[in-house]
Amino acid sequence: MEYLLLAVASIFASALTGTVGVGGALLIVPALTATADLFGLLPAEIRFIGYTMNFISLAPIVYKNRQQIDWKIARLLTVTAMTGAVIGANIPQFASAKTLSLGLVATLVLAILLLIRKLGDKTPAKPDFPHTQRGWISIMLIGGIVGLASGLFGIGGGIFMLPLISLLLGVKPTNIVLLTPVIVLFSTGTGILTSLWHGATFSNAALAVIVVLGAVIGAGWGDKLRGTLPDKALNILMIGLLALLAVRIFIQTI
């Protein structure tokens, strides 16, 4: 029964990958952390599963939509995200897990408050990325944050992507939603390589297969839903996901 529930959760979580590009590991990593004793998983293996799940589910989406992606922006985001991912994947070797978790919760709460404030903002959103010095600096900062979160927690970091672009650049979320899976794909790929460097393996092969297959099925479903949500609904969905993750991590930490 536990494996069946995990399969359903994996499909649902990965549908988020296709819809808003946040990566299904956002929900699966906390779920596996909460049931680590049941499945005999260590934190490093949970992060490794999260990286693999996101990478496999995102790769087909990026390839399918490659012609619609603004690669000029994506390349810069990718470089900074991969750099952040390398740093993030190595931090758990030295820092307290509790300290890291509480820091993430505080960051999520701040993002939620800023997004709630933005819901009431009547200023028209920009239709596209502003090609200014501030815009490029913001893109580099966003890429680094997304990569750092990806490497640090194994959740992909994509949950920060749309909120940060919306808050720092004021761009309509639906106009840059395809950038998120590109960045998360490369940052989680970096996380996989770093985990392998540290000797990560799948001790529970059956669980890994279930999660990965669920990721592929769910991502395909979510990709069909992408573009059907209006900007306000997309922002509300992001707030809900951030709140869910913050509460879950806080409960696990205390």
N, C-alpha and C positions, 0 to 999 in steps of 0.2 A: 504493500500500500504506500509506503514511504517513497518508493521509486516512481510509482504512478503519479503521486502528487508532485514530485519533483519534475517529472516530464511535462505535466500540465503547466506548472509554474515557469518552466524553461520556455515553452512555446509562447505563453502570455508575455513574459518579460522580453523576449526577443522581438515580439511584435512592436515594442517600443522602439527598437532599433530602426525598423523601416519607417515608422511614423514620424518620429522626431530625432532619430539618429543618436539616442543617448547610450545605446548599448544595453543588452539584456542583463549583463552582469550587475547592473545597478541594483536589481532585486535578487538575483541568484546568489551573489557573494554574501549579502547579509543573511539570506536564508540558509546557506551552507554553514555559515559561521554559527548560527543558532543551533544547528543540528550536527555540529562537528563530531561530537561524541558518538552519535548514532551511526554515522558513516565512517568513523575512524579517520577523520581528516585533520591535517595540521594547517595552520594559517598560511604557510608558504604554498601548500598544494591548492588551497582555496583560491588564492590569488592567481595561481597558474591556470586553474580551470576558468576563472573569470577572463583572463587574457585570451585563452584559446577560444572560448565561447564567442566573445566579441569579434575576434579576428575572422573566424570562419563564417559568422553570420553577416558581417559587414562587407567582406570581399566581393560577393556577387552583386550587392547593391551598388558599390562604387563602380564596378566594371560596367554594369547595366546603364548607369547614368553618367558615365565618364564624359560624354559630350556636353552635358549641361552644367558641369562643374567649372567654376572660375579658378583655373589652375594657377594663375598668377598669385592669387591670394592663398590658395591651398598650399603651394610650395613653401611659402614663408611660414605658414602655420605649421606645416609638417616638420620643418627643421627645428623650430622652437619647441614643438610638442615632443619630438623624439629626444631632444636634449633634456627637457624636463622629466621625461619618462625614465631616462637612465639615472638621473639624480634620485627621483622618487623611489625607484625599485631598489636602490641601495640603502636608503635611509632606514628601513625597518631593521637592518643589521645593527644599528647603533641606538635607535630611539625607543622609548617606552611605547608600547602599543596603546596604553590608556591615554597617554598624552596626545598621541597622533589622532586617536578617535575623537577625543573631546575638542581638539582643534578643528577637525572636519565638521563636527556638529555646529560649532560656533560660526564657521564659514557658511554653512548651509542656512542657518537662521538669518544671517545678514543678507544673503541672497534673496531669501523669501521676503523679507521686509522691503527690500529695494524693488522687487518685482510687484509686490502689492501696491506700493506707492506709484509705480509706473502704470498700473491698471487705471488709475484715476487721472493720469496725465493726458491732457487733450492735445498736446503738441503733435502734429502730424509726423509719422515715422518716415525716415528716409527710404526711398524705393530701392536703393542699392548702396554698396560699400563706398564711403567717401575716400577718394584717392588723395589724401592730404597727409602731411607729416604726422599729425596726431593719429590719423587713421591707421597708418602703418605701424606706429609705435604701439598702439592699442592691440593690433593684430598679433604682434610679437609677444606682448604680455599675455594675451589670451591663450596663445599656443603653449607658452611655458606653463601656465596654470593648469590647463587641460592635461598636458603631458605629466606634470608632477602628480596630479591626482590619480592619473591612470597607473603610473608606476608604484605609487605609494599604497593604494588601496585595492587595485585590481578591478575597479568598477568601470574603467574606461575613461572617466573624466568628461565624457560628452555632456553630462548633466549640467556642467558649468558653461558649455559652449554658447548655446542660444541665449541664456540669461546675460552673460558677459557682453556678447555682441549687441544685444538689445539695449543694455544699460550704458555701455561705454560709447557705442557708435550710433545708437538710435535707429538701427536698420530693422525693417520689417522681418520678423522671424521666418515667415514663409519664403522670403527671398534668399535666405542663406542656409536653409535647413540641410541642403546637400553637402555643405562644407563639413558638418559635424561628423558624419560617418567616415569621411576621408581622414580627418585628423585622428579620430579614435582608432581607425584601422592601423595607421602607422605607429601610434603611441603604444597600442596593445601588442603590436608585432615586436616593438622594442622590449616591452615587458616580457614577452615569451623568451626572447633571446637571453635577456638578463637572468630570468629564472632558470633557464637551462644551464647558464654559466655557473649558477649557484647550486646546481645538481637537483633541480626540481623534477619530480616524476609523478605519474598517476598511480597511486597505490590502489585505488578503487577504479579499475578499468570500466566496469559496468556503469558506474555513476557518470564517469567522464563521457562515455558514449551517449548515454541518455541526454545529458545536458547539451552536448554538441548537436545531436540530431534535432532536439527541440529548438535549438537556436536557429538552425537552418530553416525549419518549417515556419517558425514564428516570424523570422525576419522577412520571408517572402510574403507572408500575410500582411505584415505591417507596411511593406513597400507599396502594396496596392492601396492602402489607406492614406499614404502620404499625399499631401496637397489638398485633402478634403476638409481639413480643419481651418477655420478662420484664425486670424492673428490673436484675437482675444481668447479664444478657446485654447490655442496653443500655449499662451502665457499662463492660463489657469491650470492647464495640464502640467506645465513645468513646476508651478508652485506646489501642486499636489504631490508630484514625485519628489521634490526637494523635502517637503514636510514628512513624507513617508520614510525617506531615507534617514533624515535627522532623528526622528523618533526611534526608529529601529536601532540605529547605531548607539544612541544614548542609552536605551534600555539594555543593550548588550554590554555597555561599558560600565555602568554603575553596579 
